[in-house]
Amino acid sequence: MVKNSFISVTFHEKKKENSGSVEFQVLSFTNKIQRLTSHLELHRKDYLSQRGLRKVLEKRQRLLSYLSKKNRVRYKELISQLNIRESKNR
C-alpha cells in the first residue's frame, strides 16, 4: 500500500497538466479500486459498492487493453509501476 501511494504521488506530480491521459485515468481507477476493496473488507454485504467495483474494474480493463493496442511499451511500463497483472485476453 505504501508503494502504491508513492507511485500515485509521483504520477500526480508528472500528470497534473494532462489529467485526460490513459495513464492518469488508470491510476485514478486503481486508487478507487483500492478504496472500494478496503471498504468491502469491512462491509461484505454492500452490494452497491460491489457493483461499483466491478464497473470500475471493467473501465480500467478497457483502458488497459486500448493502451496495449496503441503503445505496448507504455502499457508494460504502467502495469509494472502500478503492480497490475497483465490481461489474460492477450
N, C-alpha and C positions, 0 to 999 in steps of 0.2 A: 504494500500500500504506500509506503514511503517513497519507493522508487517511482511509482506512477504519479504521485503528487509532484515530484521533482521534474519529471518529464512534462507534466502539464504546465508547470510554471515556465519552463524553457520554451515550450511551444507557444504559450500565450505571449511571451515577450517577442518572439520572432514573427508571429502571425497577427499582431494587433491590427495592422493595416489591411490584412487580407482575410477577413473572417468568413468569406464565402468559399474558400478553398476546400478541396476534398479532405485534405489532412486535418484542417481545423474542425470540420464537421465531424469527422470520425473521432477526433479527440473529444469533442463535446459529447458525442453519443457514448463514448467509452466512460467518461466521467458520470454520465447519467445512469448508465448500466450499473456501475459500481455502487452508486447511491441507492438505486432500486433493489439491488441484490442484498445490500446490508439491511434495508428496510424489510425485505421479505424474510430475512432470517429471524426477525423478531415477530413479524405478523404473517404467519404462514397461510392464513385463510383470506388474505386480502386479494381477492380475485381480480379486482380492477387494476391493481398495481401489477399483477402477473400479466394481465393483458397488455398493459403499457410497456412492460419489459419486453414482451415478445415483439411488439411493434417497433420498438427502438432497435432491438437486435436485428430485425429484418431490414430496417433502414440502413443500419451500419453495414450489413452484409451486401446490400445492393451497391452502396458507395464503394466498398472494397472491391467488389467484382468489376465495377466501372474503372476504378483506378488500375486494377491489374491488367485490364484490356488496353488501357491508354498508355500507361507508363509502368512497366514491370519493375524497374529499378526503384522508383518512388514507393511502389507498393511494398516491396521487400523491406525497404528501409523503415517504412511506417509500422509494419507488423512486428518488426524486431524491436523498435523503440517502445511500442505500446505493449509488448509481450502478448500479442494476439496470435492464436493458432491460424495457420493457413487454411483456406477454404477447401473442403473435400471435393467440391464440384469441379475443380481444375483438372 
